[in-house]
Amino acid sequence: MAISHTLGLYIPFKLNRLLTKDEKQSRFVQGKRRKGSGEAVVLDLDTVVRMNSSYLEVMDKFYPVKGVIAGPMMCMIAFVIGTMVWFSYGALISPNFKGGGWAFLLPLSGVCFFCFLCGRPLLKDWFSKTHYPVRFNRKKQLVHIYQVKGEIITLPWKDIYFTTSKQKVSYCIVGHILAEDNETVLNTFSFGHVGNKTDLSRYWEFIRCYMEEDCLAEMAETVLYCPPVEKRREGYIIGLQTLIKMDSRLEWIPNVLLLPLSLIESIARYIGMQTSKIPQWSQEVIDACAVEPNDPINVGAENNSPHRWRTVLANETREVYDAKNKRLKSANEMIKAKLDAKYGVVPEPGTK
């Protein structure tokens, strides 16, 4: 799963190429209601950093697995350096050692080369940015993208070609910036969630409804958790919770077995968060996203439940679980009713 999140960060997107057949078939079109099935019309998938009437800021797709690749890299570098130091110390104190400094040159060069190879992906997590957010500006119909290279670009909502990108065994939503021929990809950015196509369809509808529909109050009710990274660094506990979050109690056994690896990854994640800079939006973006005083829509990490561990371990009480599902169902029903009134009733798949 971690490999699925790396395209665009560790592995650059392919640019200056034509759109593929799959990208054309999987396009998400602005101004068009997305057909779906089931009770959920929209899903935020724990990606919302801040939501108000002016803008919706979401996480990058790399955030959930930050530390997963850095953890093993960190361990390998520490092992190789430790082994080199141990052998060097043993050789130097040995009475039979008669070599000079040249005896250590070759292994030292090998260690340096190995550290260089492992250090490059490590620095994608460390000494970079804590995350790479994307802002959807509802009032001005703009999208502000904080790119991996540190640049901030702003594009009209209608000018972006949104589609799915296959990531090994899963998918994510990407936005393409096309040339004048509307075929050549000049730039690509990703955001939000990596998962199956059904979830991505509902996630896209969450983004589209925010930008285009009159249902902000209902959408705010569907956001149950916001990553606490706005203008601050993530703490160690939050990072550990993000890495080990379970969807059901069936995951308890494999997660216990993988706990040592998760702890290593959480340490690497924490180092990455503490050594990285918090992304800062330019003044132009801040001005463009100005929030009206007393905005009735204001969703952020301050609204998170204090019982996060229960959610992480899939161990919520029946009362809390039922109340949460009732809230989500009610909000989605109201959103669906508004969309049906505007676009007409969309039949469920398999019905006439």
N, C-alpha and C positions, 0 to 999 in steps of 0.2 A: 504493500500500500504506500509506503514512504516513497518508492520510486515514482509512483504516479504523481506525487506532488512536486517533483523536482524539475520537470520540464518548464523552462522559463527562468529558473534560478541557477541550478547546476548545469543544466543543458539548455542552451539558448533556443528560442523559437526560430524556425526556419522562415526567413524573410526573402523578399524579392522573388516570389514564386507565385504561381497561379493558384486560385482556390481549388480545392479538391472536390471530387464528386460528393463525398460524404459531407463536407462542410456546406455544400449547397443544399443537400437534402435535409440537413439537421439545423438549418438556420432558424434563429429566433427573430421574428419580425416585430419591430416596434409598431404600435397602433393596432395590433391584431390580437384578439383574445386567444390564449393558448388552450387547446382542448386538453382535458384531463379526465381523471377517473377517481372514484373514491370520495371520501368526505373532505379531504384537505384540498383546498384551492391553491393556497400559498403556503410556503415553508421558508423560514428564515435560516434554519439549520445552524443556529448559534454563531452567525457570522456578523451580526449587527454590532457596531461600535457605538454609534449614536444615530438616533432617528428623531427628526423634528419636522416641522412643516416646510423648512427650507432645504434640508439636505438629508440624505441617507448615506452614512459612511459604513463600509463593510471591510472585513478583513481580506487579506490575500490568502490564496490557497496553500501557501507554504507554512503558515502559522501553526496549524494543528500538529505538524510533525517536526517542528524546529527542535533540534537536538537528536533526532533519530539517526541521522547520518553522522553528525558531529561526535556522538558518543563513542561509537566504534573507532572512528579516526583518532580521537583523543587517546583511547586506550592503546591503540597500536603504536602511536608515537611515543607514549610514555613507556611502553614495554621495550621498544627498540632502544631508546635512549638509556633506560635503566640497565638493559643488558650490556650495552656498550660501556657504560660507566663501571659496571661490576667486573667485566672482563679486564678493562684497563687498569682498574685498581688492583685486581688480582695479579696481573702481569707485572705491574710496577713494584709490588712488594715481594714478588717471588725472587729468591736468591739466584735462580737459574736464568732470569731474564737478562739478556745481553743486547737486546735491540735498542735502537734509538728512536727518535721521533718519527722516522720514516715507517716504522713498523705499524703505526696507528693511522697513517695517512689513508691507506686504501679502505679499511673498515669505516673510518670517520667520513670519508667521501660517500660511501654507501649509505651511511646513516643520514647524512645531509640530503642526499638525493631522495631517500625514502620519506623523510620529513617534508620535503618540498612537495612530493606527490600527494601525500595525505593532508598537508597543510592547506593546499589550494581549496579543496572542498570545505575544509574546516573554517576557513575565513569567510565562506558564504554565510555561515551562522554567527561567527564571532567578528567583532570589530566592523560591523556593517550597520544595518538598521534593525530595530526590534520587530518591525513589520512593515508591510507595504500596502497602505490602505487605498481604497478607491471611493470617491465621493460622487454620489448621484445628486446633482443639483436640480431639484424639482421646479423651483421658481423660474430659473433661467434656462431650464432644459439643456444643461451642460453635464459633462462627465469629467471629473478631475482625477487623473491617474498619477499615483506616486510610483514611478518605475523603479525596477531593481537597480538601475545604474544611478539612481538618485535624482533623476530629472522629473519634473512635474509637467505633464502635458494636459491641456484642456481641449475637449472636443464637443461639438454639438451632439446631443443624444441621438438625433435622427441620422447622423452621418456615420455611425459605427455599425459595422457588420458583425452581429453577434451570432455565434454558433457553438456547437460542442466540439471538443477536442478529445480524441481517445488517448488515454494515459495508461498504456499496458492493458489492464483489465477493468479500468474504470474510466470515468469521463469528467470533464470540467467545462465550464463556460469560458469562452475567450471572446475578446473583442478585437476585430481586425480593422486596421486603417488601410483603406484601399486607394490605389492610384486612380487617375481619371478614367481608366478603362473599366473600373469596377470589377476587376478580375485579379489584379496583381496586389499581393499583400506587402505593404510597406512597413507595418509595425503591428505588433500583437501584444496584448496584455491579458492577464487572467485575474480572477478574483473569486472569493467565496469558497465554494464547496467542491470537493472531489467525491463522486459517488456514481450511482446508477442513473440512467436516463430519466426514470420516473421522478425521482427526487429533484433532478436538475430542472425538469420541466416546471415543477411547482416552485422551485427557487427562482427561475426566470420570471414566472408570473408574479412572484413577490416583488422583484425589481421593477417589472413593467407596470404593475398596479401602482406602486409608489410614484413612479414618474408620470403616469397618465390618468389614473382613476381617482374618483372622489370617495375614497374609503380609508383615509389615514387613521382615523380613530379605531376602526376595526382591525387594521393591520397592526397597530401598536399592541393590541391584545394578543397577537400571535407571537410576539417576541418575549420569550421567557428567560433568556440569559444573554448577556452581552460580555464579551471578553474585556476584562478590566485593564485596558492598555491605552486608554485615551489620556494623552499628556503625561504618561508615567510608564515605568518599566514593570513588567510582570514579575510578581514575587515567585519564590521557589514553589510554594504549595500550589499556587494556581497553575504553574507549569506542569507539576507532577499530575495534578488532576486532569489537565488537558491530555496528557499522554496516556493515562490509564482509563479514561472514561469508558464505561461499559454501557451497552444497550440493553442487556438483560443479565439476569443472575447466572445464566448458563456460561457466561464468560469468566466467572469467578475462578474456576480451576486453571484454565490456561493463563489468566492474568497473574495468579499466584506463582505459577511456574516461571513466568517471564519477569517476575518482579525484580530480580537482580539486574537484568538488562534495562528495565524501565528506570531503575534508580540511577544507573550510569547515564542513560539518556537525559534524565532530569537534571543531573549535575551539569552535563554539557549544555543543556538548554539554559540553565540559570547563568552559566558563565557567558553564554551568547547574549542573553538579555542584558546583563550588567556591563558588558564591554561594547554593546551596540548603542547607537544614538537613537533617540526617539524621533520619528519623522516629523518634520515641521512643514506645514503648508505655507505657501507664499502669501504675502499680504493681499495679492490680487484674488487668490482663492478664498481667503478669509472674508474679504469684502463682498465677493460674489455670493457667499453662503451666509450672509448676515441673517441672524434669527430675530424675528419680531419679539418685542417684549411680551411676556405672559403668553407665549406660545402654548396652546393646550396640548400639543404633542411634544413630548420630551422623554425619550427612552434611552437609558444608558446603564452602565454597570451599577450605578447607585440603586437601581431597581431590582438587582439580583437577589435571589432567595439566600438567607443566611445559612441554609442547610445544604450547601453545595455538595458536601461529601455524600449525602444520601442519594443525590442524583447521579453523581459519578459512579457510585457502587451499585446503581440500579436497585436501591433499597429504600425507596420512598414508602411512606405509609399508604395504605389503601385510600384513606381520605384525601391525602395530598395528590396522589396519582389520579384519582377520579375527578377532583376539582380542576386539576390542570387540563385533563382531556376535555372536560365539559367546557372550560374556557376556550380552548382551541376550536372545538367543534362549533360553539356558538358564534365565534368570530368568523370562522370560515363560511358558515351558513349565511351570515349577513353580507359578507363579501360576494358570495355566489348570487344572492338575491339581487344585489346592485348590478352585477355584471349581466345577469339574465335580463334585467329590465332595460339595460342599454343595448345589448347585442342579441338578445333572444336566448331561449333555453338551448343549451348544448346537450344533445343526447349522450348518454353513457355509451362507451364502446360496446359494440355487440347488439345494440338496440336500434330499432328503426324509427 
